[in-house]
Amino acid sequence: MATSDTSLRVGLVGYGLAGSVFHAPLISTTPGLSLSAVVTANPDRQAQVRREHPGADVLDSVDQLWNRPLDRRLDLVVIASPNRSHAPTATAALRAGAAVVVDKPLAVGAAEAQALVTLAEELGLPLSVFQNRRWDGDFLTVAELVRSGKLGRVNRFESRFERWRPELKGGWRELGDPAEAGGLLYDLGSHLVDQALTLFGPATSVYAELDARRTGAEADDDAFVALTHADGTRSHLWMSAVAGSLGPRFRVLGTESSYVCDGLDGQEAALRAGRTPVDADWGVTASADYGLLGAGDAVVPYPTRAGAYQDYYAGVAQALRGLAPVPVEPRDAVAALAVLEAARRSATEGRTVTL
């Protein structure tokens, strides 16, 4: 690993949506990290990398990452390629001696993810999963309310990622082969399940409904997952590409109060527009868009905490220097994948699955 007075060299695998919109801008604006290489075989994306990150080497294949000169060896490899490639590429990176960040989901299944965790531990290398939605402003606000006790004991947690996209767009995420780990359950559900487990701990049972609604759809594009947590809290999670009318982003019902908010955290839209966390007012939600806290008719706006995607890679830099644990433990991803697998089984068999 680099010393405390030098930048950590980062290689990024993949320059699609995840790589170009999320990882590259966040890496390049994090103090102590340097985006040194990007792997993409697509000529248009190669040109895009050269325009947007002229200091980074552009490589055709991941194999080129492992054969760099000693003075250009990578400290960290970030994997933002299609889901089916996550585990094989992470395994190669770890064996090459690099720390690894994998975009969610960590692997196609829990067993594959656990094998990665075991390998990283055996090699003594940091491994983390990019769960940026833990740093959404609305989720940070919910977590604050849960911890503070202002809601009392939470009985039901409702969470939604819903969109209106009635036409297929194409691409691997819409393929029906389970080996691709496509569909909304693995895409958006990876976030929703992770958030629920982060707030309320392990799930003891899972019930799910998975449907492919759009004409020609092979993978699920409309899904519902219900979790019962070990503490008795129930999480109801919706993800949909065919929701013509959107439900609340969060609806949290407790014994003392409730919290409801609408809309999506604005950091993704800001990144898509070319903004970065170094810009003024990053992650700030306008007061008109605050959620409501209270019960019955006695509800008041409650300030939304500022979103902070930049904190993830700041935490990774600290972890690589041995100053802190990784910001998202990979064992959390194993637990989330076990839930996603149980959800698939529940939907297929039409029953509640006990974990």
Buried (B, 14 or more C-beta within 10 A) or exposed (E): BBEEEEBBBBBBBBBBEBBBBBBBBBBBBBEBBBBBBBBBEEEEBBEBBEEBBEEBBBBEEBEBBBEBEEEEBBBBBBBBBBBBBBBBBBBBBBEBBBBBBBBBBBBBBBEBBBBBBEBBEEEEBBBBBBBBBBBBBBBBBBBBBBEEEBBEEBBBBBBBBBBEEEEBEEEBBBBEEBEBBBBBBBBBBBBBBBBBBBBBEEBEBBBBBBBBEBEEBBBBBBBBBBBBBEEEBBBBBBBBBBBEEBBBBBBBBBEEBBBBBBEBBBBBEBBEEEBBBEEEEBBEBEEEBBBBBBBEEEBEBBEBBBBBBBBBBBBBBBBBBEEEEBBBBBBBBBBBBBBBBBBBEBBEEEEEBEB
